[in-house]
Amino acid sequence: MPTDESGPKKTTRRRGLLGHSVTVAAATMVSRVLGMVRDVVFAVLFGAGGAMDAFFVAFKIPNFLRRLFAEGAFNQAFIPVLSQVRQDEGDAGVRRLVAATQVALGSVLGLITVVAMAASPLVAWLFAPGFHDDGVKLAQTADFLRLTFPYLWFISLTALGQSVLNTYSRFAAPAITPVILNLCLIVAAFWLTPLFEVPMTGLALGVLLAGLLQWLWLWPSLIRLGIWQPLNWRARHAGVKRIAVLMVPALFGVSVSQINLLLDTVLASLLTDGSVGWLYYSDRLSELPLGVIGIAIGTVLLPRLSSQASADDPQAFQRTLGWALCLVLTAGLPAMAALMVLAKPLLTVLFQYQAFTAHDVSRSAASLMAYAAGLPAFMLIKILAPAFFARQDTRTPVRIAIWAMSLNMVFNLLLILPLAHVGLALATALSAWVNAGMLAWQLRREQRLPAAPLWLPGTLRALAASLVMALSLLLLMNLDGMALPADIFGRIWRLALLVADGLLVYTLVWVLVGGRIRQLSGH
């Protein structure tokens, strides 16, 4: 029972995939910028150590579980099943599936939340072994956990609502939800913390309020959609079991990724003092274009591919995937080139103040260039993995991810001695290329990889324009008078000129070699 022209679909405004991707990218950019503002506010108002360490631990634990249970693993399992049910059973089946999934997800995570709150001293003891000798800090962590852990319940139900809206091509409201968290924490830092004897209690309360507001934010959009029943606690649907089965390998994949990141941090802690920080700041900058470009396109891509897979339309599936490959490389290749060439100016403008010295900038710039070398691969993974998830195949991308992450540790051990912290960043980039290459090879074996004419010409245009842009930036940076001055406003102005030059040169060359916006529209 197809629903292409029924129910809520009738009111969906026809927009190309590019338009939806821009919507998600813009909201992601706002969220990332506010996240940086939030970090600056925390640093200025509260510094580091003491109760602030306790808050960070209390916030990280539910955040870690959110990544496991809510956003990544749940979306990868839920959206393909939802698309299949929509195709086979129509909106009536979707209503039952969404209600039943909400009951199952809310019940399981509600139980976890209640147990964790009751056992918060034990949870703090397990996750913060460094606090064992500091009874005050350990007790503060437990107190904060009682406020932050309900965030897991709220944000998991929020992820459910986001998945439903994305499946029906409503991307704006879900994309804005992360902005609410950063706004709540900034507001809490200024207006709630003065109300408590331990100021960070106000931050923990801000996390709780953010979870509630993110959930409530989606209610109007879900109600207007017409397939959401917030109080239907008796709903049952066989699709819930299928979602649970698909989530198991996805959860394992996310866990392996987190363990790999932890091991990277452990290795960095064995190096010269400052290595962990250099990797942190360079990773933060490389994550910005990844979130704005790769994650935004992947968010739009999964519902569309899931719908086409459910409709058994392989040609449309390949066209959509070819569009995504072309778009992500058209944006990802210049982002890689810009980060590699402008690594030092970017870090200088953003961080070289007071305790963060020119030496720190130089060391961070080296690892940023290494991370940037893998940026297109990170983006490709966000595009190629949904081609498996959309067909309810979560095992293949997870198996490939485990191979790539195992190689990452091998690369770490090979590169850490000659290149120190830069070797760790380069190992991450190399393993990302292995991951992307294995995903593409497997799709080719399954005859799902788009034909070269759908993505190769656009990739070559982007590569040519990126090379010319990089050369122009290098020439401009070596001109007299373009060195970054000492004052902050002068630094910002010079960096703005470099960025404007890069954008202009890339756009002009891209157009001259045949690039056109309509080629990227994704209609």
C-alpha positions as semicolon CSV with decimal commas, in nm:
position;residue;x (nm);y (nm);z (nm)
1;M;0,000;0,000;0,000
2;P;0,220;0,287;-0,117
3;T;0,176;0,622;0,051
4;D;0,358;0,852;-0,186
5;E;0,055;1,070;-0,232
6;S;-0,142;0,993;0,084
7;G;-0,171;1,123;0,437
8;P;0,086;1,375;0,554
9;K;0,278;1,341;0,229
10;K;0,022;1,561;0,054
11;T;0,131;1,866;0,248
12;T;0,503;1,807;0,208
13;R;0,656;2,090;0,012
14;R;0,853;1,957;-0,283
15;R;1,215;2,038;-0,227
16;G;1,530;1,889;-0,367
17;L;1,771;1,689;-0,155
18;L;2,012;1,982;-0,176
19;G;1,756;2,214;-0,016
20;H;1,696;1,973;0,271
21;S;2,071;1,926;0,317
22;V;2,124;2,302;0,335
23;T;1,854;2,326;0,603
24;V;2,021;2,060;0,816
25;A;2,369;2,204;0,751
26;A;2,264;2,554;0,856
27;A;2,111;2,429;1,181
28;T;2,418;2,213;1,247
29;M;2,646;2,511;1,191
30;V;2,447;2,718;1,443
31;S;2,464;2,433;1,694
32;R;2,841;2,385;1,650
33;V;2,909;2,758;1,686
34;L;2,694;2,776;2,000
35;G;2,880;2,470;2,130
36;M;3,207;2,660;2,100
37;V;3,048;2,961;2,272
38;R;2,929;2,729;2,549
39;D;3,282;2,593;2,601
40;V;3,422;2,947;2,618
41;V;3,158;3,047;2,875
42;F;3,238;2,742;3,088
43;A;3,611;2,815;3,071
44;V;3,572;3,185;3,159
45;L;3,315;3,144;3,438
46;F;3,425;2,818;3,599
47;G;3,771;2,724;3,473
48;A;3,874;2,361;3,518
49;G;3,900;2,117;3,805
50;G;3,693;2,072;4,120
51;A;3,317;2,057;4,076
52;M;3,355;2,134;3,706
53;D;3,531;1,800;3,656
54;A;3,243;1,634;3,841
55;F;2,989;1,801;3,611
56;F;3,175;1,697;3,295
57;V;3,174;1,333;3,409
58;A;2,805;1,351;3,505
59;F;2,724;1,495;3,162
60;K;2,946;1,253;2,967
61;I;2,785;0,935;3,104
62;P;2,429;0,994;2,975
63;N;2,579;1,150;2,661
64;F;2,778;0,834;2,596
65;L;2,466;0,619;2,643
66;R;2,275;0,857;2,415
67;R;2,521;0,781;2,135
68;L;2,475;0,410;2,198
69;F;2,098;0,389;2,240
70;A;1,948;0,695;2,076
71;E;2,096;0,877;1,782
72;G;2,325;0,656;1,577
73;A;2,222;0,296;1,647
74;F;1,852;0,369;1,685
75;N;1,821;0,581;1,372
76;Q;2,006;0,325;1,162
77;A;1,763;0,053;1,272
78;F;1,439;0,250;1,302
79;I;1,423;0,457;0,983
80;P;1,454;0,162;0,736
81;V;1,187;-0,035;0,924
82;L;0,962;0,271;0,939
83;S;1,002;0,325;0,564
84;Q;0,917;-0,040;0,496
85;V;0,606;-0,022;0,715
86;R;0,500;0,301;0,546
87;Q;0,536;0,134;0,207
88;D;0,351;-0,186;0,304
89;E;0,091;-0,072;0,559
90;G;0,047;0,301;0,500
91;D;0,012;0,566;0,769
92;A;-0,207;0,346;0,989
93;G;0,079;0,099;1,023
94;V;0,323;0,383;1,087
95;R;0,105;0,506;1,373
96;R;0,110;0,166;1,540
97;L;0,485;0,120;1,488
98;V;0,575;0,464;1,623
99;A;0,351;0,422;1,929
100;A;0,480;0,071;2,001
101;T;0,844;0,179;1,955
102;Q;0,789;0,474;2,186
103;V;0,653;0,243;2,457
104;A;0,938;-0,008;2,418
105;L;1,217;0,252;2,400
106;G;1,071;0,464;2,680
107;S;1,023;0,161;2,907
108;V;1,374;0,019;2,864
109;L;1,552;0,352;2,898
110;G;1,317;0,465;3,173
111;L;1,418;0,160;3,377
112;I;1,788;0,227;3,307
113;T;1,743;0,590;3,410
114;V;1,566;0,511;3,739
115;V;1,825;0,247;3,834
116;A;2,115;0,478;3,745
117;M;1,969;0,764;3,950
118;A;1,915;0,538;4,251
119;A;2,267;0,393;4,217
120;S;2,437;0,720;4,120
121;P;2,718;0,683;4,381
122;L;2,808;0,343;4,230
123;V;2,784;0,479;3,873
124;A;3,013;0,770;3,968
125;W;3,259;0,527;4,129
126;L;3,267;0,310;3,814
127;F;3,301;0,589;3,558
128;A;3,530;0,824;3,754
129;P;3,803;0,606;3,909
130;G;4,028;0,912;3,934
131;F;3,789;1,059;4,193
132;H;3,817;0,768;4,437
133;D;4,060;0,959;4,659
134;D;3,845;1,273;4,655
135;G;3,524;1,202;4,845
136;V;3,382;1,549;4,782
137;K;3,425;1,532;4,406
138;L;3,287;1,179;4,393
139;A;2,980;1,283;4,593
140;Q;2,928;1,585;4,365
141;T;2,942;1,359;4,060
142;A;2,672;1,137;4,211
143;D;2,455;1,440;4,292
144;F;2,492;1,579;3,940
145;L;2,413;1,238;3,788
146;R;2,069;1,241;3,954
147;L;1,992;1,554;3,753
148;T;2,166;1,471;3,425
149;F;2,066;1,107;3,378
150;P;1,699;1,176;3,289
151;Y;1,843;1,357;2,986
152;L;1,902;1,010;2,838
153;W;1,527;0,931;2,853
154;F;1,420;1,264;2,702
155;I;1,681;1,270;2,426
156;S;1,607;0,910;2,326
157;L;1,238;0,991;2,273
158;T;1,354;1,306;2,093
159;A;1,563;1,086;1,859
160;L;1,249;0,881;1,788
161;G;1,058;1,197;1,694
162;Q;1,345;1,321;1,479
163;S;1,354;0,991;1,288
164;V;0,980;1,007;1,218
165;L;0,998;1,366;1,095
166;N;1,304;1,296;0,879
167;T;1,126;1,000;0,719
168;Y;0,845;1,236;0,618
169;S;1,097;1,494;0,487
170;R;1,044;1,735;0,777
171;F;1,407;1,823;0,849
172;A;1,398;2,175;0,997
173;A;1,257;2,105;1,345
174;P;1,477;1,797;1,409
175;A;1,787;1,985;1,291
176;I;1,726;2,268;1,538
177;T;1,695;2,046;1,848
178;P;2,072;2,034;1,924
179;V;2,073;2,415;1,936
180;I;1,838;2,397;2,237
181;L;2,094;2,208;2,448
182;N;2,367;2,466;2,396
183;L;2,129;2,756;2,457
184;C;2,004;2,597;2,781
185;L;2,357;2,541;2,910
186;I;2,465;2,896;2,827
187;V;2,155;3,036;3,002
188;A;2,211;2,803;3,299
189;A;2,573;2,915;3,330
190;F;2,468;3,279;3,372
191;W;2,135;3,258;3,554
192;L;2,099;2,921;3,731
193;T;2,447;2,864;3,873
194;P;2,434;3,167;4,109
195;L;2,128;3,012;4,278
196;F;2,316;2,711;4,418
197;E;2,588;2,664;4,677
198;V;2,769;2,441;4,428
199;P;2,725;2,643;4,105
200;M;2,759;2,343;3,873
201;T;2,430;2,212;4,013
202;G;2,274;2,481;3,793
203;L;2,453;2,336;3,489
204;A;2,327;1,986;3,571
205;L;1,975;2,126;3,600
206;G;2,029;2,298;3,265
207;V;2,103;1,957;3,106
208;L;1,777;1,818;3,246
209;L;1,575;2,115;3,121
210;A;1,742;2,091;2,780
211;G;1,631;1,728;2,743
212;L;1,272;1,816;2,832
213;L;1,263;2,118;2,600
214;Q;1,415;1,925;2,308
215;W;1,143;1,662;2,345
216;L;0,862;1,917;2,373
217;W;1,003;2,116;2,080
218;L;0,914;1,834;1,839
219;W;0,558;1,782;1,966
220;P;0,388;2,045;1,744
221;S;0,560;1,912;1,428
222;L;0,475;1,552;1,518
223;I;0,112;1,634;1,594
224;R;0,072;1,825;1,266
225;L;0,215;1,523;1,085
226;G;-0,087;1,321;1,195
227;I;0,081;0,988;1,270
228;W;0,203;1,043;1,628
229;Q;0,002;0,929;1,930
230;P;0,187;1,041;2,246
231;L;-0,039;0,854;2,494
232;N;-0,107;0,526;2,311
233;W;0,065;0,300;2,563
234;R;-0,110;-0,022;2,449
235;A;0,014;-0,014;2,089
236;R;0,191;-0,323;1,954
237;H;0,371;-0,386;1,624
238;A;0,594;-0,667;1,496
239;G;0,837;-0,407;1,359
240;V;0,963;-0,332;1,711
241;K;1,132;-0,673;1,729
242;R;1,293;-0,611;1,389
243;I;1,426;-0,276;1,512
244;A;1,576;-0,442;1,820
245;V;1,746;-0,708;1,605
246;L;1,895;-0,443;1,373
247;M;2,015;-0,232;1,668
248;V;2,241;-0,503;1,812
249;P;2,523;-0,484;1,551
250;A;2,482;-0,105;1,532
251;L;2,529;-0,077;1,910
252;F;2,839;-0,294;1,885
253;G;2,980;-0,073;1,611
254;V;2,924;0,243;1,814
255;S;3,087;0,081;2,118
256;V;3,396;-0,015;1,916
257;S;3,423;0,342;1,790
258;Q;3,410;0,483;2,144
259;I;3,671;0,233;2,265
260;N;3,896;0,330;1,977
261;L;3,870;0,698;2,068
262;L;3,949;0,613;2,430
263;L;4,261;0,420;2,328
264;D;4,375;0,714;2,112
265;T;4,346;0,939;2,417
266;V;4,540;0,689;2,630
267;L;4,822;0,680;2,374
268;A;4,827;1,059;2,350
269;S;4,856;1,083;2,729
270;L;5,184;0,889;2,705
271;L;5,337;1,154;2,478
272;T;5,475;1,502;2,544
273;D;5,270;1,720;2,778
274;G;5,005;1,901;2,570
275;S;4,954;1,623;2,314
276;V;4,600;1,547;2,430
277;G;4,506;1,914;2,403
278;W;4,666;1,955;2,059
279;L;4,462;1,663;1,929
280;Y;4,146;1,793;2,097
281;Y;4,160;2,138;1,939
282;S;4,252;2,011;1,593
283;D;3,978;1,748;1,610
284;R;3,724;2,016;1,707
285;L;3,802;2,211;1,390
286;S;3,793;1,907;1,163
287;E;3,457;1,805;1,313
288;L;3,297;2,133;1,204
289;P;3,288;2,068;0,827
290;L;3,216;1,699;0,893
291;G;2,904;1,790;1,087
292;V;2,789;2,066;0,855
293;I;2,847;1,869;0,533
294;G;2,876;1,495;0,590
295;I;2,630;1,447;0,875
296;A;2,379;1,690;0,723
297;I;2,373;1,506;0,390
298;G;2,364;1,168;0,564
299;T;2,064;1,279;0,771
300;V;1,870;1,364;0,455
301;L;1,998;1,061;0,265
302;L;1,893;0,773;0,493
303;P;1,514;0,835;0,478
304;R;1,524;0,880;0,100
305;L;1,730;0,564;0,041
306;S;1,513;0,369;0,285
307;S;1,201;0,472;0,096
308;Q;1,352;0,374;-0,239
309;A;1,475;0,041;-0,102
310;S;1,128;-0,032;0,036
311;A;0,977;0,051;-0,304
312;D;1,231;-0,181;-0,471
313;D;1,352;0,096;-0,704
314;P;1,726;0,023;-0,758
315;Q;1,768;0,289;-1,029
316;A;1,633;0,565;-0,806
317;F;1,846;0,427;-0,521
318;Q;2,163;0,456;-0,730
319;R;2,072;0,803;-0,859
320;T;2,020;0,929;-0,503
321;L;2,344;0,773;-0,381
322;G;2,530;0,913;-0,683
323;W;2,392;1,260;-0,604
324;A;2,512;1,229;-0,244
325;L;2,861;1,116;-0,348
326;C;2,894;1,405;-0,592
327;L;2,769;1,664;-0,342
328;V;2,977;1,544;-0,048
329;L;3,297;1,546;-0,256
330;T;3,213;1,882;-0,414
331;A;3,201;2,026;-0,062
332;G;3,445;1,791;0,113
333;L;3,748;1,825;-0,115
334;P;3,770;2,208;-0,084
335;A;3,710;2,176;0,292
336;M;4,007;1,938;0,313
337;A;4,228;2,170;0,109
338;A;4,128;2,477;0,309
339;L;4,191;2,312;0,646
340;M;4,533;2,188;0,536
341;V;4,644;2,527;0,401
342;L;4,475;2,747;0,665
343;A;4,538;2,522;0,967
344;K;4,776;2,762;1,140
345;P;4,581;3,087;1,073
346;L;4,256;2,924;1,190
347;L;4,406;2,797;1,515
348;T;4,584;3,127;1,576
349;V;4,266;3,332;1,541
350;L;4,054;3,095;1,751
351;F;4,286;2,985;2,031
352;Q;4,624;3,167;2,054
353;Y;4,551;3,374;2,363
354;Q;4,710;3,373;2,707
355;A;4,803;3,012;2,797
356;F;4,765;2,878;2,441
357;T;5,100;2,969;2,286
358;A;5,239;2,989;1,933
359;H;5,406;2,652;1,998
360;D;5,065;2,503;2,081
361;V;4,926;2,647;1,757
362;S;5,210;2,494;1,556
363;R;5,168;2,148;1,710
364;S;4,787;2,160;1,678
365;A;4,815;2,274;1,316
366;A;5,026;1,969;1,232
367;S;4,761;1,729;1,366
368;L;4,481;1,932;1,203
369;M;4,646;1,886;0,864
370;A;4,660;1,512;0,929
371;Y;4,294;1,498;1,030
372;A;4,200;1,707;0,726
373;A;4,363;1,452;0,495
374;G;4,091;1,209;0,599
375;L;3,801;1,455;0,595
376;P;3,653;1,343;0,259
377;A;3,674;0,982;0,379
378;F;3,489;1,063;0,701
379;M;3,218;1,228;0,489
380;L;3,203;0,935;0,246
381;I;3,143;0,696;0,536
382;K;2,839;0,906;0,636
383;I;2,710;0,862;0,280
384;L;2,804;0,501;0,199
385;A;2,698;0,342;0,529
386;P;2,332;0,453;0,489
387;A;2,325;0,259;0,160
388;F;2,346;-0,055;0,376
389;F;2,129;0,067;0,665
390;A;1,852;0,164;0,420
391;R;1,831;-0,201;0,313
392;Q;1,822;-0,313;0,679
393;D;2,178;-0,443;0,659
394;T;2,351;-0,320;0,974
395;R;2,601;-0,605;0,995
396;T;2,810;-0,525;0,687
397;P;2,905;-0,164;0,772
398;V;2,972;-0,262;1,134
399;R;3,197;-0,550;1,025
400;I;3,387;-0,312;0,796
401;A;3,411;-0,052;1,073
402;I;3,564;-0,308;1,307
403;W;3,828;-0,400;1,046
404;A;3,906;-0,031;0,988
405;M;3,930;0,043;1,360
406;S;4,160;-0,254;1,413
407;L;4,383;-0,115;1,138
408;N;4,363;0,223;1,310
409;M;4,536;0,076;1,615
410;V;4,802;-0,084;1,393
411;F;4,860;0,253;1,221
412;N;4,876;0,418;1,566
413;L;5,155;0,185;1,679
414;L;5,346;0,230;1,351
415;L;5,319;0,609;1,338
416;I;5,327;0,722;1,701
417;L;5,705;0,688;1,739
418;P;5,815;0,882;1,429
419;L;5,530;1,138;1,427
420;A;5,409;1,150;1,793
421;H;5,057;1,301;1,822
422;V;5,046;1,376;1,448
423;G;5,085;1,004;1,388
424;L;4,767;0,937;1,587
425;A;4,573;1,188;1,376
426;L;4,719;1,046;1,054
427;A;4,629;0,693;1,163
428;T;4,269;0,805;1,210
429;A;4,265;0,956;0,860
430;L;4,417;0,645;0,699
431;S;4,171;0,411;0,869
432;A;3,884;0,634;0,750
433;W;3,998;0,591;0,390
434;V;4,017;0,215;0,443
435;N;3,665;0,219;0,587
436;A;3,524;0,425;0,297
437;G;3,708;0,212;0,040
438;M;3,577;-0,114;0,184
439;L;3,220;0,021;0,192
440;A;3,247;0,129;-0,174
441;W;3,398;-0,206;-0,275
442;Q;3,120;-0,400;-0,103
443;L;2,855;-0,184;-0,272
444;R;3,025;-0,250;-0,605
445;R;3,015;-0,625;-0,540
446;E;2,643;-0,597;-0,466
447;Q;2,595;-0,385;-0,782
448;R;2,468;-0,096;-0,568
449;L;2,752;0,149;-0,625
450;P;2,635;0,427;-0,861
451;A;2,777;0,428;-1,211
452;A;3,079;0,656;-1,259
453;P;2,893;0,916;-1,475
454;L;2,670;0,994;-1,175
455;W;2,956;1,112;-0,951
456;L;3,301;1,100;-1,118
457;P;3,274;1,416;-1,340
458;G;3,160;1,621;-1,040
459;T;3,443;1,481;-0,829
460;L;3,705;1,572;-1,091
461;R;3,565;1,926;-1,114
462;A;3,583;1,963;-0,737
463;L;3,938;1,824;-0,728
464;A;4,061;2,066;-0,995
465;A;3,896;2,366;-0,829
466;S;4,032;2,263;-0,486
467;L;4,390;2,240;-0,616
468;V;4,370;2,587;-0,775
469;M;4,215;2,725;-0,455
470;A;4,493;2,577;-0,240
471;L;4,762;2,727;-0,466
472;S;4,596;3,070;-0,456
473;L;4,578;3,060;-0,076
474;L;4,944;2,962;-0,047
475;L;5,045;3,248;-0,279
476;L;4,831;3,498;-0,088
477;M;4,967;3,388;0,250
478;N;5,324;3,443;0,127
479;L;5,259;3,798;0,012
480;D;5,405;4,082;0,216
481;G;5,150;4,221;0,457
482;M;4,938;3,906;0,480
483;A;5,104;3,767;0,793
484;L;4,866;3,756;1,088
485;P;4,918;4,057;1,319
486;A;4,922;4,043;1,697
487;D;4,590;4,219;1,762
488;I;4,270;4,012;1,749
489;F;4,080;4,233;1,506
490;G;4,369;4,234;1,261
491;R;4,390;3,855;1,281
492;I;4,019;3,817;1,212
493;W;4,036;4,057;0,917
494;R;4,331;3,876;0,755
495;L;4,169;3,537;0,804
496;A;3,844;3,668;0,658
497;L;4,033;3,783;0,346
498;L;4,192;3,441;0,307
499;V;3,858;3,262;0,345
500;A;3,690;3,498;0,099
501;D;3,970;3,443;-0,152
502;G;3,938;3,066;-0,117
503;L;3,561;3,071;-0,167
504;L;3,584;3,301;-0,468
505;V;3,862;3,110;-0,643
506;Y;3,700;2,771;-0,583
507;T;3,360;2,889;-0,708
508;L;3,503;3,054;-1,021
509;V;3,718;2,756;-1,118
510;W;3,435;2,511;-1,041
511;V;3,200;2,704;-1,272
512;L;3,466;2,737;-1,543
513;V;3,519;2,359;-1,553
514;G;3,145;2,297;-1,586
515;G;3,001;2,294;-1,235
516;R;2,636;2,403;-1,199
517;I;2,409;2,421;-0,894
518;R;2,130;2,232;-1,072
519;Q;2,364;1,932;-1,097
520;L;2,361;1,916;-0,716
521;S;1,992;1,984;-0,657
522;G;1,894;1,621;-0,598
523;H;1,535;1,655;-0,722
